Amino acid sequence: MSAAEGQISPELAQFIQQEQGKAQIQQMVASVTAVCFDKCISAPGRSLSGREESCLSDCAKRFIETTQLIVQRFQSKAAGAGGVAGGF
């Protein structure tokens, strides 16, 4: 096996990164769906009530905001570990 055979082309690396991003988004959607459905829907019916729609919307927003906050905190800690004060 030559050195060229062991390397991944930039196009393939970009494709892999895009697919990993898609998988992460799909996983987040599945998590939001499961958590919010269990929290907001007591008895599935033919349609959602106004309360259920509102609950699902609020739940999804909180889930996304919380996820963003966690990512920001991890990024801040990672920057702090690299020599920048993280504030923790």
Secondary structure, 3 states (H helix, E strand, C coil): CCCCCCCCCHHHHHHHHHHHHHHHHHHHHHHHHHHHHHHHCCCCCCCCCHHHHHHHHHHHHHHHHHHHHHHHHHHHHHHHHCCCCCCC
